[in-house]
Amino acid sequence: MAKKTARKPNAAFMKPVTPDDALAAVVGSNPLPRTELTKKLWVYIKKNNLQDAKVRTQINADDKLKAVFDGKMSVSMFEMTKLVSGHVTK
């Protein structure tokens, strides 16, 4: 049997990014890797009960998230990651 090697995380995901003001209101303003940024975003979503009860892949925006979601009231998880990318600087 061949030995399994541990999967290395993608270097691009581990490189710290800096959130803009809109995103910093949710995750803080310190530079952090995208993986941590996503974790913090989910902590915020769960803490504020923003995941849609019926359609679990939809995220409902509160005032802070609406700024990140370009004014949209609700976005899918996949759209959320795309919109968040527009609020970070490398």
N, CA, C and O atoms as a CHARMM CRD file, in Angstrom:
* protein
*
  360
    1    1 MET  N      0.82400  -1.20400   0.00000 PROA 1      0.00000
    2    1 MET  CA     0.00000   0.00000   0.00000 PROA 1      0.00000
    3    1 MET  C      0.85800   1.25400   0.00000 PROA 1      0.00000
    4    1 MET  O      1.85000   1.34200   0.72400 PROA 1      0.00000
    5    2 ALA  N      0.47200   2.21200  -0.81100 PROA 2      0.00000
    6    2 ALA  CA     1.21200   3.47800  -0.86200 PROA 2      0.00000
    7    2 ALA  C      0.83100   4.34000   0.33800 PROA 2      0.00000
    8    2 ALA  O     -0.32000   4.37600   0.77100 PROA 2      0.00000
    9    3 LYS  N      1.84300   5.02800   0.85500 PROA 3      0.00000
   10    3 LYS  CA     1.58000   5.91000   1.99900 PROA 3      0.00000
   11    3 LYS  C      0.84900   7.15900   1.52900 PROA 3      0.00000
   12    3 LYS  O      1.21600   7.77000   0.52500 PROA 3      0.00000
   13    4 LYS  N     -0.17700   7.52300   2.26200 PROA 4      0.00000
   14    4 LYS  CA    -0.91100   8.74000   1.92000 PROA 4      0.00000
   15    4 LYS  C     -0.13900   9.94400   2.44200 PROA 4      0.00000
   16    4 LYS  O      0.32800   9.94800   3.58100 PROA 4      0.00000
   17    5 THR  N     -0.01100  10.95300   1.60800 PROA 5      0.00000
   18    5 THR  CA     0.64200  12.17800   2.07400 PROA 5      0.00000
   19    5 THR  C     -0.44300  13.16700   2.46900 PROA 5      0.00000
   20    5 THR  O     -1.51000  13.21000   1.85600 PROA 5      0.00000
   21    6 ALA  N     -0.16900  13.94700   3.47900 PROA 6      0.00000
   22    6 ALA  CA    -1.13900  14.93500   3.94100 PROA 6      0.00000
   23    6 ALA  C     -1.33400  15.98300   2.85100 PROA 6      0.00000
   24    6 ALA  O     -0.37700  16.43400   2.22300 PROA 6      0.00000
   25    7 ARG  N     -2.58800  16.35900   2.64000 PROA 7      0.00000
   26    7 ARG  CA    -2.88500  17.36400   1.62800 PROA 7      0.00000
   27    7 ARG  C     -2.41900  18.72500   2.11100 PROA 7      0.00000
   28    7 ARG  O     -2.74200  19.14200   3.22300 PROA 7      0.00000
   29    8 LYS  N     -1.67300  19.40300   1.28700 PROA 8      0.00000
   30    8 LYS  CA    -1.19400  20.73600   1.65300 PROA 8      0.00000
   31    8 LYS  C     -2.24400  21.76400   1.25200 PROA 8      0.00000
   32    8 LYS  O     -2.77300  21.70500   0.14200 PROA 8      0.00000
   33    9 PRO  N     -2.55500  22.71400   2.14800 PROA 9      0.00000
   34    9 PRO  CA    -3.52200  23.73900   1.77300 PROA 9      0.00000
   35    9 PRO  C     -2.96300  24.62100   0.65400 PROA 9      0.00000
   36    9 PRO  O     -1.75600  24.85400   0.57900 PROA 9      0.00000
   37   10 ASN  N     -3.83200  25.09600  -0.19200 PROA 10     0.00000
   38   10 ASN  CA    -3.44300  25.97600  -1.28800 PROA 10     0.00000
   39   10 ASN  C     -2.83000  27.25100  -0.70300 PROA 10     0.00000
   40   10 ASN  O     -3.43200  27.89400   0.15700 PROA 10     0.00000
   41   11 ALA  N     -1.65600  27.60600  -1.16100 PROA 11     0.00000
   42   11 ALA  CA    -0.93800  28.77700  -0.63300 PROA 11     0.00000
   43   11 ALA  C     -1.75600  30.06000  -0.77700 PROA 11     0.00000
   44   11 ALA  O     -1.67100  30.94900   0.06900 PROA 11     0.00000
   45   12 ALA  N     -2.54500  30.15600  -1.84200 PROA 12     0.00000
   46   12 ALA  CA    -3.36200  31.35600  -2.06700 PROA 12     0.00000
   47   12 ALA  C     -4.40400  31.53100  -0.96000 PROA 12     0.00000
   48   12 ALA  O     -4.72400  32.65600  -0.57600 PROA 12     0.00000
   49   13 PHE  N     -4.93100  30.41900  -0.45300 PROA 13     0.00000
   50   13 PHE  CA    -5.92400  30.49100   0.61700 PROA 13     0.00000
   51   13 PHE  C     -5.29100  30.88500   1.94800 PROA 13     0.00000
   52   13 PHE  O     -5.94900  31.47600   2.80400 PROA 13     0.00000
   53   14 MET  N     -4.01800  30.55700   2.11600 PROA 14     0.00000
   54   14 MET  CA    -3.35200  30.80900   3.38600 PROA 14     0.00000
   55   14 MET  C     -2.74700  32.21200   3.48100 PROA 14     0.00000
   56   14 MET  O     -2.39000  32.66800   4.56800 PROA 14     0.00000
   57   15 LYS  N     -2.63500  32.89600   2.33300 PROA 15     0.00000
   58   15 LYS  CA    -2.05300  34.22800   2.31500 PROA 15     0.00000
   59   15 LYS  C     -3.04000  35.22400   2.92400 PROA 15     0.00000
   60   15 LYS  O     -4.19400  35.27600   2.49700 PROA 15     0.00000
   61   16 PRO  N     -2.61500  36.01300   3.91200 PROA 16     0.00000
   62   16 PRO  CA    -3.55700  36.94400   4.53900 PROA 16     0.00000
   63   16 PRO  C     -4.09000  37.98900   3.55700 PROA 16     0.00000
   64   16 PRO  O     -3.36200  38.50500   2.71000 PROA 16     0.00000
   65   17 VAL  N     -5.38100  38.28100   3.70100 PROA 17     0.00000
   66   17 VAL  CA    -6.02800  39.34200   2.92400 PROA 17     0.00000
   67   17 VAL  C     -6.59300  40.34900   3.91900 PROA 17     0.00000
   68   17 VAL  O     -6.87300  39.99900   5.06500 PROA 17     0.00000
   69   18 THR  N     -6.76000  41.58900   3.49200 PROA 18     0.00000
   70   18 THR  CA    -7.25700  42.63800   4.37500 PROA 18     0.00000
   71   18 THR  C     -8.69800  42.98900   4.00500 PROA 18     0.00000
   72   18 THR  O     -8.96900  43.38500   2.87100 PROA 18     0.00000
   73   19 PRO  N     -9.62900  42.84700   4.96300 PROA 19     0.00000
   74   19 PRO  CA   -11.02600  43.19400   4.68100 PROA 19     0.00000
   75   19 PRO  C    -11.20600  44.70900   4.54100 PROA 19     0.00000
   76   19 PRO  O    -10.52600  45.47900   5.22000 PROA 19     0.00000
   77   20 ASP  N    -12.12000  45.13800   3.66200 PROA 20     0.00000
   78   20 ASP  CA   -12.43300  46.56500   3.57000 PROA 20     0.00000
   79   20 ASP  C    -13.36900  46.93800   4.73200 PROA 20     0.00000
   80   20 ASP  O    -13.69700  46.08200   5.55300 PROA 20     0.00000
   81   21 ASP  N    -13.79600  48.19100   4.80700 PROA 21     0.00000
   82   21 ASP  CA   -14.60800  48.65500   5.93600 PROA 21     0.00000
   83   21 ASP  C    -15.91800  47.88200   6.09800 PROA 21     0.00000
   84   21 ASP  O    -16.30700  47.54900   7.21800 PROA 21     0.00000
   85   22 ALA  N    -16.59200  47.59900   4.99400 PROA 22     0.00000
   86   22 ALA  CA   -17.87800  46.88900   5.05700 PROA 22     0.00000
   87   22 ALA  C    -17.70100  45.48700   5.63600 PROA 22     0.00000
   88   22 ALA  O    -18.47900  45.06300   6.49000 PROA 22     0.00000
   89   23 LEU  N    -16.68300  44.77300   5.17300 PROA 23     0.00000
   90   23 LEU  CA   -16.43700  43.41100   5.64500 PROA 23     0.00000
   91   23 LEU  C    -15.83400  43.42500   7.05600 PROA 23     0.00000
   92   23 LEU  O    -16.10400  42.53100   7.85800 PROA 23     0.00000
   93   24 ALA  N    -15.02600  44.43200   7.34900 PROA 24     0.00000
   94   24 ALA  CA   -14.40600  44.54400   8.67700 PROA 24     0.00000
   95   24 ALA  C    -15.46200  44.68200   9.77300 PROA 24     0.00000
   96   24 ALA  O    -15.22500  44.26900  10.90800 PROA 24     0.00000
   97   25 ALA  N    -16.61700  45.25400   9.45300 PROA 25     0.00000
   98   25 ALA  CA   -17.70700  45.38600  10.43000 PROA 25     0.00000
   99   25 ALA  C    -18.20500  44.01200  10.88100 PROA 25     0.00000
  100   25 ALA  O    -18.78500  43.88200  11.95900 PROA 25     0.00000
  101   26 VAL  N    -17.97700  42.98900  10.05600 PROA 26     0.00000
  102   26 VAL  CA   -18.43000  41.63300  10.36700 PROA 26     0.00000
  103   26 VAL  C    -17.30000  40.77000  10.93600 PROA 26     0.00000
  104   26 VAL  O    -17.49300  40.08100  11.93800 PROA 26     0.00000
  105   27 VAL  N    -16.11600  40.80600  10.30100 PROA 27     0.00000
  106   27 VAL  CA   -15.03500  39.88100  10.68100 PROA 27     0.00000
  107   27 VAL  C    -13.84600  40.55100  11.37100 PROA 27     0.00000
  108   27 VAL  O    -12.90200  39.86600  11.76700 PROA 27     0.00000
  109   28 GLY  N    -13.87400  41.86600  11.52100 PROA 28     0.00000
  110   28 GLY  CA   -12.73200  42.57100  12.10800 PROA 28     0.00000
  111   28 GLY  C    -11.80800  43.07000  11.01000 PROA 28     0.00000
  112   28 GLY  O    -11.88400  42.61400   9.86900 PROA 28     0.00000
  113   29 SER  N    -10.93500  44.00800  11.35900 PROA 29     0.00000
  114   29 SER  CA   -10.12100  44.66000  10.32800 PROA 29     0.00000
  115   29 SER  C     -8.71800  44.08600  10.16400 PROA 29     0.00000
  116   29 SER  O     -7.97200  44.53200   9.29200 PROA 29     0.00000
  117   30 ASN  N     -8.34100  43.09700  10.98900 PROA 30     0.00000
  118   30 ASN  CA    -6.99900  42.51600  10.88200 PROA 30     0.00000
  119   30 ASN  C     -6.86300  41.65100   9.63400 PROA 30     0.00000
  120   30 ASN  O     -7.80400  40.95200   9.25900 PROA 30     0.00000
  121   31 PRO  N     -5.69300  41.69200   8.98400 PROA 31     0.00000
  122   31 PRO  CA    -5.47100  40.78900   7.84000 PROA 31     0.00000
  123   31 PRO  C     -5.53800  39.33200   8.31300 PROA 31     0.00000
  124   31 PRO  O     -4.98200  38.99200   9.35800 PROA 31     0.00000
  125   32 LEU  N     -6.21300  38.47700   7.54800 PROA 32     0.00000
  126   32 LEU  CA    -6.30400  37.06800   7.90700 PROA 32     0.00000
  127   32 LEU  C     -6.47000  36.23000   6.64700 PROA 32     0.00000
  128   32 LEU  O     -6.94700  36.72600   5.62600 PROA 32     0.00000
  129   33 PRO  N     -6.07400  34.94500   6.71700 PROA 33     0.00000
  130   33 PRO  CA    -6.20700  34.07200   5.54000 PROA 33     0.00000
  131   33 PRO  C     -7.67800  33.89900   5.16600 PROA 33     0.00000
  132   33 PRO  O     -8.55300  34.01300   6.02500 PROA 33     0.00000
  133   34 ARG  N     -7.95600  33.62200   3.88700 PROA 34     0.00000
  134   34 ARG  CA    -9.33900  33.44200   3.42600 PROA 34     0.00000
  135   34 ARG  C    -10.06800  32.36500   4.21200 PROA 34     0.00000
  136   34 ARG  O    -11.26600  32.48100   4.47000 PROA 34     0.00000
  137   35 THR  N     -9.34400  31.31200   4.59500 PROA 35     0.00000
  138   35 THR  CA    -9.98000  30.22500   5.34300 PROA 35     0.00000
  139   35 THR  C    -10.53500  30.74700   6.66400 PROA 35     0.00000
  140   35 THR  O    -11.65800  30.41300   7.04200 PROA 35     0.00000
  141   36 GLU  N     -9.74600  31.57400   7.37400 PROA 36     0.00000
  142   36 GLU  CA   -10.18300  32.15000   8.65000 PROA 36     0.00000
  143   36 GLU  C    -11.30700  33.15600   8.43100 PROA 36     0.00000
  144   36 GLU  O    -12.24500  33.23500   9.22400 PROA 36     0.00000
  145   37 LEU  N    -11.20400  33.92200   7.35100 PROA 37     0.00000
  146   37 LEU  CA   -12.22800  34.90500   7.01900 PROA 37     0.00000
  147   37 LEU  C    -13.58300  34.20600   6.84800 PROA 37     0.00000
  148   37 LEU  O    -14.60000  34.66500   7.36900 PROA 37     0.00000
  149   38 THR  N    -13.57800  33.09200   6.11200 PROA 38     0.00000
  150   38 THR  CA   -14.80500  32.33200   5.89100 PROA 38     0.00000
  151   38 THR  C    -15.34300  31.77600   7.20200 PROA 38     0.00000
  152   38 THR  O    -16.55100  31.81200   7.43700 PROA 38     0.00000
  153   39 LYS  N    -14.45400  31.25500   8.06700 PROA 39     0.00000
  154   39 LYS  CA   -14.88400  30.73500   9.36400 PROA 39     0.00000
  155   39 LYS  C    -15.56300  31.83100  10.17900 PROA 39     0.00000
  156   39 LYS  O    -16.62900  31.61000  10.75400 PROA 39     0.00000
  157   40 LYS  N    -14.94600  33.01400  10.22900 PROA 40     0.00000
  158   40 LYS  CA   -15.50200  34.13000  11.00400 PROA 40     0.00000
  159   40 LYS  C    -16.85100  34.56800  10.44600 PROA 40     0.00000
  160   40 LYS  O    -17.76200  34.91600  11.19700 PROA 40     0.00000
  161   41 LEU  N    -16.96700  34.54800   9.13600 PROA 41     0.00000
  162   41 LEU  CA   -18.21800  34.91800   8.48700 PROA 41     0.00000
  163   41 LEU  C    -19.32700  33.95500   8.90400 PROA 41     0.00000
  164   41 LEU  O    -20.44600  34.37400   9.20000 PROA 41     0.00000
  165   42 TRP  N    -19.00500  32.65800   8.92600 PROA 42     0.00000
  166   42 TRP  CA   -19.99500  31.65500   9.31800 PROA 42     0.00000
  167   42 TRP  C    -20.36000  31.76200  10.79400 PROA 42     0.00000
  168   42 TRP  O    -21.51500  31.54900  11.16200 PROA 42     0.00000
  169   43 VAL  N    -19.39200  32.08800  11.63600 PROA 43     0.00000
  170   43 VAL  CA   -19.68200  32.28400  13.06300 PROA 43     0.00000
  171   43 VAL  C    -20.69900  33.41500  13.20400 PROA 43     0.00000
  172   43 VAL  O    -21.66600  33.30500  13.95700 PROA 43     0.00000
  173   44 TYR  N    -20.46800  34.50200  12.46800 PROA 44     0.00000
  174   44 TYR  CA   -21.36700  35.66300  12.49600 PROA 44     0.00000
  175   44 TYR  C    -22.76700  35.27700  11.99300 PROA 44     0.00000
  176   44 TYR  O    -23.77300  35.63700  12.60500 PROA 44     0.00000
  177   45 ILE  N    -22.82100  34.54200  10.87500 PROA 45     0.00000
  178   45 ILE  CA   -24.10200  34.13400  10.28000 PROA 45     0.00000
  179   45 ILE  C    -24.88800  33.25700  11.25700 PROA 45     0.00000
  180   45 ILE  O    -26.08700  33.45600  11.45000 PROA 45     0.00000
  181   46 LYS  N    -24.20800  32.28900  11.87000 PROA 46     0.00000
  182   46 LYS  CA   -24.89100  31.37900  12.80300 PROA 46     0.00000
  183   46 LYS  C    -25.31500  32.10100  14.08300 PROA 46     0.00000
  184   46 LYS  O    -26.41900  31.89000  14.58400 PROA 46     0.00000
  185   47 LYS  N    -24.42400  32.96200  14.61300 PROA 47     0.00000
  186   47 LYS  CA   -24.72000  33.69800  15.84600 PROA 47     0.00000
  187   47 LYS  C    -25.95600  34.58100  15.68200 PROA 47     0.00000
  188   47 LYS  O    -26.76100  34.72100  16.60300 PROA 47     0.00000
  189   48 ASN  N    -26.09300  35.17400  14.49300 PROA 48     0.00000
  190   48 ASN  CA   -27.21100  36.07800  14.23000 PROA 48     0.00000
  191   48 ASN  C    -28.37800  35.40000  13.50500 PROA 48     0.00000
  192   48 ASN  O    -29.31200  36.06400  13.05400 PROA 48     0.00000
  193   49 ASN  N    -28.30800  34.07700  13.40000 PROA 49     0.00000
  194   49 ASN  CA   -29.38500  33.28700  12.80800 PROA 49     0.00000
  195   49 ASN  C    -29.77800  33.80600  11.41300 PROA 49     0.00000
  196   49 ASN  O    -30.95300  34.05400  11.14300 PROA 49     0.00000
  197   50 LEU  N    -28.78000  33.96500  10.53900 PROA 50     0.00000
  198   50 LEU  CA   -29.02000  34.54400   9.21100 PROA 50     0.00000
  199   50 LEU  C    -29.13700  33.50500   8.09900 PROA 50     0.00000
  200   50 LEU  O    -29.39200  33.84900   6.94500 PROA 50     0.00000
  201   51 GLN  N    -28.95100  32.22900   8.45200 PROA 51     0.00000
  202   51 GLN  CA   -29.10900  31.18100   7.44100 PROA 51     0.00000
  203   51 GLN  C    -30.60300  30.92100   7.27900 PROA 51     0.00000
  204   51 GLN  O    -31.31100  30.74000   8.27000 PROA 51     0.00000
  205   52 ASP  N    -31.08500  30.90100   6.04800 PROA 52     0.00000
  206   52 ASP  CA   -32.51200  30.72100   5.79100 PROA 52     0.00000
  207   52 ASP  C    -32.98400  29.37400   6.35500 PROA 52     0.00000
  208   52 ASP  O    -32.33600  28.34700   6.15500 PROA 52     0.00000
  209   53 ALA  N    -34.11600  29.39300   7.06000 PROA 53     0.00000
  210   53 ALA  CA   -34.62200  28.17800   7.71500 PROA 53     0.00000
  211   53 ALA  C    -35.08000  27.12700   6.71000 PROA 53     0.00000
  212   53 ALA  O    -34.87000  25.93300   6.92500 PROA 53     0.00000
  213   54 LYS  N    -35.70200  27.55700   5.61600 PROA 54     0.00000
  214   54 LYS  CA   -36.21100  26.59700   4.62200 PROA 54     0.00000
  215   54 LYS  C    -35.14800  26.21700   3.59900 PROA 54     0.00000
  216   54 LYS  O    -34.93500  25.03600   3.32600 PROA 54     0.00000
  217   55 VAL  N    -34.48200  27.22200   3.03600 PROA 55     0.00000
  218   55 VAL  CA   -33.45300  26.98100   2.01500 PROA 55     0.00000
  219   55 VAL  C    -32.10000  27.21900   2.67900 PROA 55     0.00000
  220   55 VAL  O    -31.62300  28.35200   2.75200 PROA 55     0.00000
  221   56 ARG  N    -31.49000  26.13900   3.16000 PROA 56     0.00000
  222   56 ARG  CA   -30.28200  26.25000   3.98900 PROA 56     0.00000
  223   56 ARG  C    -29.07800  26.83800   3.24000 PROA 56     0.00000
  224   56 ARG  O    -28.12400  27.29300   3.87200 PROA 56     0.00000
  225   57 THR  N    -29.11200  26.83400   1.91800 PROA 57     0.00000
  226   57 THR  CA   -27.99000  27.38800   1.15400 PROA 57     0.00000
  227   57 THR  C    -28.11200  28.90200   0.98100 PROA 57     0.00000
  228   57 THR  O    -27.20200  29.53700   0.44900 PROA 57     0.00000
  229   58 GLN  N    -29.23100  29.48500   1.42800 PROA 58     0.00000
  230   58 GLN  CA   -29.42900  30.93600   1.31000 PROA 58     0.00000
  231   58 GLN  C    -29.02200  31.63000   2.61500 PROA 58     0.00000
  232   58 GLN  O    -29.30700  31.14000   3.70800 PROA 58     0.00000
  233   59 ILE  N    -28.35800  32.76400   2.48000 PROA 59     0.00000
  234   59 ILE  CA   -27.96700  33.58100   3.61800 PROA 59     0.00000
  235   59 ILE  C    -28.76400  34.87800   3.55100 PROA 59     0.00000
  236   59 ILE  O    -28.72000  35.58900   2.54700 PROA 59     0.00000
  237   60 ASN  N    -29.49300  35.18300   4.62300 PROA 60     0.00000
  238   60 ASN  CA   -30.26000  36.42000   4.68600 PROA 60     0.00000
  239   60 ASN  C    -29.38400  37.50000   5.29900 PROA 60     0.00000
  240   60 ASN  O    -28.73500  37.27200   6.32000 PROA 60     0.00000
  241   61 ALA  N    -29.36400  38.66400   4.68500 PROA 61     0.00000
  242   61 ALA  CA   -28.47300  39.73500   5.13500 PROA 61     0.00000
  243   61 ALA  C    -29.11300  40.58800   6.22100 PROA 61     0.00000
  244   61 ALA  O    -30.29500  40.92400   6.15300 PROA 61     0.00000
  245   62 ASP  N    -28.30500  40.93500   7.23200 PROA 62     0.00000
  246   62 ASP  CA   -28.70200  41.98400   8.16400 PROA 62     0.00000
  247   62 ASP  C    -28.04900  43.26400   7.62500 PROA 62     0.00000
  248   62 ASP  O    -27.48300  43.24900   6.53200 PROA 62     0.00000
  249   63 ASP  N    -28.12000  44.35600   8.37100 PROA 63     0.00000
  250   63 ASP  CA   -27.57800  45.62200   7.85800 PROA 63     0.00000
  251   63 ASP  C    -26.09300  45.54300   7.52000 PROA 63     0.00000
  252   63 ASP  O    -25.65600  46.07700   6.50100 PROA 63     0.00000
  253   64 LYS  N    -25.30900  44.86900   8.38600 PROA 64     0.00000
  254   64 LYS  CA   -23.86000  44.77000   8.14600 PROA 64     0.00000
  255   64 LYS  C    -23.56100  43.93400   6.90400 PROA 64     0.00000
  256   64 LYS  O    -22.72500  44.30700   6.08100 PROA 64     0.00000
  257   65 LEU  N    -24.25100  42.80000   6.77700 PROA 65     0.00000
  258   65 LEU  CA   -23.98700  41.92600   5.63100 PROA 65     0.00000
  259   65 LEU  C    -24.52900  42.50800   4.33200 PROA 65     0.00000
  260   65 LEU  O    -23.99100  42.22800   3.26100 PROA 65     0.00000
  261   66 LYS  N    -25.58400  43.31100   4.41000 PROA 66     0.00000
  262   66 LYS  CA   -26.14600  43.91200   3.19700 PROA 66     0.00000
  263   66 LYS  C    -25.08600  44.75900   2.48500 PROA 66     0.00000
  264   66 LYS  O    -25.05000  44.80500   1.25600 PROA 66     0.00000
  265   67 ALA  N    -24.22500  45.42700   3.25900 PROA 67     0.00000
  266   67 ALA  CA   -23.14000  46.22400   2.67500 PROA 67     0.00000
  267   67 ALA  C    -22.14400  45.32200   1.94300 PROA 67     0.00000
  268   67 ALA  O    -21.60500  45.70400   0.90400 PROA 67     0.00000
  269   68 VAL  N    -21.90400  44.14400   2.47700 PROA 68     0.00000
  270   68 VAL  CA   -20.97900  43.18900   1.85200 PROA 68     0.00000
  271   68 VAL  C    -21.63800  42.53400   0.63100 PROA 68     0.00000
  272   68 VAL  O    -20.96700  42.25300  -0.36100 PROA 68     0.00000
  273   69 PHE  N    -22.94600  42.29500   0.70800 PROA 69     0.00000
  274   69 PHE  CA   -23.68000  41.62200  -0.37300 PROA 69     0.00000
  275   69 PHE  C    -24.17100  42.59800  -1.44100 PROA 69     0.00000
  276   69 PHE  O    -25.11800  42.28700  -2.16300 PROA 69     0.00000
  277   70 ASP  N    -23.55100  43.76200  -1.55400 PROA 70     0.00000
  278   70 ASP  CA   -23.92100  44.76900  -2.55400 PROA 70     0.00000
  279   70 ASP  C    -25.40300  45.15000  -2.48700 PROA 70     0.00000
  280   70 ASP  O    -26.04600  45.34800  -3.51800 PROA 70     0.00000
  281   71 GLY  N    -25.93500  45.24900  -1.27400 PROA 71     0.00000
  282   71 GLY  CA   -27.31800  45.68900  -1.07800 PROA 71     0.00000
  283   71 GLY  C    -28.37300  44.61200  -1.22800 PROA 71     0.00000
  284   71 GLY  O    -29.56300  44.89500  -1.09300 PROA 71     0.00000
  285   72 LYS  N    -27.95900  43.36700  -1.50700 PROA 72     0.00000
  286   72 LYS  CA   -28.93700  42.28100  -1.67600 PROA 72     0.00000
  287   72 LYS  C    -29.42100  41.80000  -0.31000 PROA 72     0.00000
  288   72 LYS  O    -28.65100  41.76400   0.65000 PROA 72     0.00000
  289   73 MET  N    -30.69700  41.43300  -0.22600 PROA 73     0.00000
  290   73 MET  CA   -31.28200  40.95300   1.03100 PROA 73     0.00000
  291   73 MET  C    -30.92100  39.49100   1.30200 PROA 73     0.00000
  292   73 MET  O    -30.84300  39.06600   2.45500 PROA 73     0.00000
  293   74 SER  N    -30.70100  38.72800   0.23000 PROA 74     0.00000
  294   74 SER  CA   -30.43900  37.30500   0.38600 PROA 74     0.00000
  295   74 SER  C    -29.53500  36.82800  -0.75400 PROA 74     0.00000
  296   74 SER  O    -29.74700  37.18900  -1.91200 PROA 74     0.00000
  297   75 VAL  N    -28.52600  36.01600  -0.41900 PROA 75     0.00000
  298   75 VAL  CA   -27.63600  35.45200  -1.44300 PROA 75     0.00000
  299   75 VAL  C    -27.38500  33.98100  -1.13800 PROA 75     0.00000
  300   75 VAL  O    -27.57000  33.53900  -0.00400 PROA 75     0.00000
  301   76 SER  N    -26.96500  33.22200  -2.14800 PROA 76     0.00000
  302   76 SER  CA   -26.61400  31.82100  -1.91300 PROA 76     0.00000
  303   76 SER  C    -25.20900  31.76800  -1.30400 PROA 76     0.00000
  304   76 SER  O    -24.45300  32.73700  -1.38700 PROA 76     0.00000
  305   77 MET  N    -24.87400  30.65100  -0.70400 PROA 77     0.00000
  306   77 MET  CA   -23.54100  30.47700  -0.11000 PROA 77     0.00000
  307   77 MET  C    -22.45400  30.72200  -1.14800 PROA 77     0.00000
  308   77 MET  O    -21.41800  31.31700  -0.85100 PROA 77     0.00000
  309   78 PHE  N    -22.70500  30.25200  -2.37400 PROA 78     0.00000
  310   78 PHE  CA   -21.70600  30.35400  -3.43800 PROA 78     0.00000
  311   78 PHE  C    -21.54300  31.80400  -3.88900 PROA 78     0.00000
  312   78 PHE  O    -20.43100  32.26800  -4.14200 PROA 78     0.00000
  313   79 GLU  N    -22.66700  32.51000  -3.98400 PROA 79     0.00000
  314   79 GLU  CA   -22.61700  33.91800  -4.35600 PROA 79     0.00000
  315   79 GLU  C    -21.92600  34.72400  -3.25300 PROA 79     0.00000
  316   79 GLU  O    -21.21200  35.68800  -3.52900 PROA 79     0.00000
  317   80 MET  N    -22.14700  34.31600  -2.00700 PROA 80     0.00000
  318   80 MET  CA   -21.54300  35.00300  -0.86400 PROA 80     0.00000
  319   80 MET  C    -20.01800  35.01400  -0.97400 PROA 80     0.00000
  320   80 MET  O    -19.39400  36.05700  -0.78000 PROA 80     0.00000
  321   81 THR  N    -19.42100  33.88300  -1.27700 PROA 81     0.00000
  322   81 THR  CA   -17.95200  33.82600  -1.36200 PROA 81     0.00000
  323   81 THR  C    -17.43800  34.72200  -2.48200 PROA 81     0.00000
  324   81 THR  O    -16.38200  35.34000  -2.35200 PROA 81     0.00000
  325   82 LYS  N    -18.19000  34.79400  -3.58700 PROA 82     0.00000
  326   82 LYS  CA   -17.80300  35.65000  -4.71200 PROA 82     0.00000
  327   82 LYS  C    -17.89300  37.12900  -4.29600 PROA 82     0.00000
  328   82 LYS  O    -16.99300  37.91400  -4.59600 PROA 82     0.00000
  329   83 LEU  N    -18.97300  37.50200  -3.61000 PROA 83     0.00000
  330   83 LEU  CA   -19.15200  38.88700  -3.18200 PROA 83     0.00000
  331   83 LEU  C    -18.11200  39.29700  -2.14000 PROA 83     0.00000
  332   83 LEU  O    -17.62800  40.42900  -2.15400 PROA 83     0.00000
  333   84 VAL  N    -17.77200  38.37500  -1.23800 PROA 84     0.00000
  334   84 VAL  CA   -16.77900  38.65600  -0.20400 PROA 84     0.00000
  335   84 VAL  C    -15.41700  38.92400  -0.85000 PROA 84     0.00000
  336   84 VAL  O    -14.66300  39.77000  -0.37000 PROA 84     0.00000
  337   85 SER  N    -15.10300  38.22000  -1.92000 PROA 85     0.00000
  338   85 SER  CA   -13.82400  38.42400  -2.61800 PROA 85     0.00000
  339   85 SER  C    -13.64600  39.86600  -3.08700 PROA 85     0.00000
  340   85 SER  O    -12.52400  40.36300  -3.18200 PROA 85     0.00000
  341   86 GLY  N    -14.74800  40.52200  -3.37500 PROA 86     0.00000
  342   86 GLY  CA   -14.68200  41.91300  -3.80400 PROA 86     0.00000
  343   86 GLY  C    -14.43200  42.88800  -2.66900 PROA 86     0.00000
  344   86 GLY  O    -14.22700  44.07800  -2.90500 PROA 86     0.00000
  345   87 HSD  N    -14.44800  42.39000  -1.43000 PROA 87     0.00000
  346   87 HSD  CA   -14.25800  43.25600  -0.25400 PROA 87     0.00000
  347   87 HSD  C    -12.94400  43.00800   0.46200 PROA 87     0.00000
  348   87 HSD  O    -12.78000  43.40200   1.61700 PROA 87     0.00000
  349   88 VAL  N    -12.00500  42.35700  -0.21500 PROA 88     0.00000
  350   88 VAL  CA   -10.69000  42.12100   0.39600 PROA 88     0.00000
  351   88 VAL  C     -9.58700  42.64400  -0.52000 PROA 88     0.00000
  352   88 VAL  O     -9.73500  42.66300  -1.74200 PROA 88     0.00000
  353   89 THR  N     -8.48300  43.06600   0.08600 PROA 89     0.00000
  354   89 THR  CA    -7.29900  43.44900  -0.68900 PROA 89     0.00000
  355   89 THR  C     -6.18300  42.49700  -0.32500 PROA 89     0.00000
  356   89 THR  O     -6.00700  42.13800   0.83900 PROA 89     0.00000
  357   90 LYS  N     -5.44000  42.09800  -1.32100 PROA 90     0.00000
  358   90 LYS  CA    -4.36200  41.12900  -1.10700 PROA 90     0.00000
  359   90 LYS  C     -3.14100  41.79300  -0.54600 PROA 90     0.00000
  360   90 LYS  O     -2.13400  41.12900  -0.30200 PROA 90     0.00000
